Structures are given as C-alpha cells and as structure tokens.
C-alpha cells in the first residue's frame, strides 16, 4: 500500500471556485439592476439593496460564520455555504417582487459569507505552511477575476437573455 494521494490540488480548485462564484455575484447584478427595477416595479433606492444586502451580509457575517466553522467543521460549513448560496440564487431567479429579491439576495449573501469565511481556514487546514501562501494567492486571483467576470457576464446575459439568468448561473 502506497502513500495517500495528495488531494490538495482538488481542494484548491474547489476553494477557488467557491471564492470565484461569490465574487462573480458581487458584480454580476450591476448591469441587471435597471432590468430588475423595471420587471419588478422597484424604485431605484430599493433596487440598490440587491447589491447592498448581499455585500452587507457577507461583510457582517464573515467573522461569525468563521466561528461556526471552528465549532462544526470548516469543510462542512464551506459546503453548507455552497448549498445556501445555490438555494439563494435559485430563489433570486424566481423573485416576484421587491421584498422577495432583497430577502433572497440576503440569503445568497449568507451562503457567500460561509464560503468566504471558511475558505482561508480550509486552506490552512489543507496545505502545509510552505504552500499556503501560493494557495492564498490563487484565492485572491479567484476573487479579483470573479469580480471582473461578473460585470462582463452580467452585461452579456442581460443583453442576450434576461436578468433572471444572472442568478441561474
């Protein structure tokens, strides 16, 4: 029986993917806001909460849900973040009014907070000290790339399809 296979490469792909999709969703809705405003008959001051609610929840919950990772397992909370994020995205796509899209976007933010707060801890648990810096660098690139991809992808989706598709991704 040989040594256990090194799964750190796969772990890094999963972590970067989670960070990337969380970042994509911070910017993908920007160009969809006028369409959301029109379709759901939402005022400008209210439609801004589609972005603010998501970012506010990620920012405020990051330290709190990191503690949940310490208590119940970082990988488990990271995976829970994916599940909550996906459910939030699905519900955002199905939104029928102002309140529903803001509430579902906040739910999506809870998932994003679980992903972002636990990604660094999962890296620390998975990678030896001499390889952590590189792994953290990849997650930083994933975040930056996701934010740029979100704007471009959001513009393409709203132009070619519908604002609801920015949440189906």
Number of C-alpha atoms within 10 A of each C-alpha: 3 4 5 6 6 8 9 14 12 10 16 20 15 14 25 24 17 26 26 24 23 26 22 26 27 24 20 28 25 16 21 22 19 17 16 23 18 12 13 16 13 18 13 12 8 13 21 17 19 23 20 17 19 24 20 16 19 26 17 12 19 19 15 13 24 23 16 16 20 13 10 10 16 25 19 14 25 27 18 16 25 22 17 21 27 19 16 24 26 18 21 25 20 16 19 13 14 19 16 15 23 22 19 24 29 25 24 31 30 28 31 34 32 31 32 29 27 29 26 18 17 19 23 16 13 17 17 11 11 8 12 16 14 12 23 18 12 17 24 15 15 22 23 15 16 26 20 15 19 24 20 15 19 24 19 16 19 21 12 10 11 15 23 21 18 24 20 13 14
